[in-house]
């Protein structure tokens, strides 16, 4: 159920591929950003994750307009 919701929601939010990968790495796979295979800094990873998480929660709570 959560995965289906995510699939529909990420299209509505217009997330970049990088943002989707970062969010899925932490939220769905439960991986640590210490093990992230890309060149992004941990600060960038956490900021991206937090912004996607907040957008998902805002959309869930009906606070986003799109």
Secondary structure, DSSP 4 states (H G I P E B T S, - for coil): -HHHHHHHHHHHHT--HHHHHHHIIIIIS---GGG--SS--HHHHHHHHHHHHHHHHHHHTT----
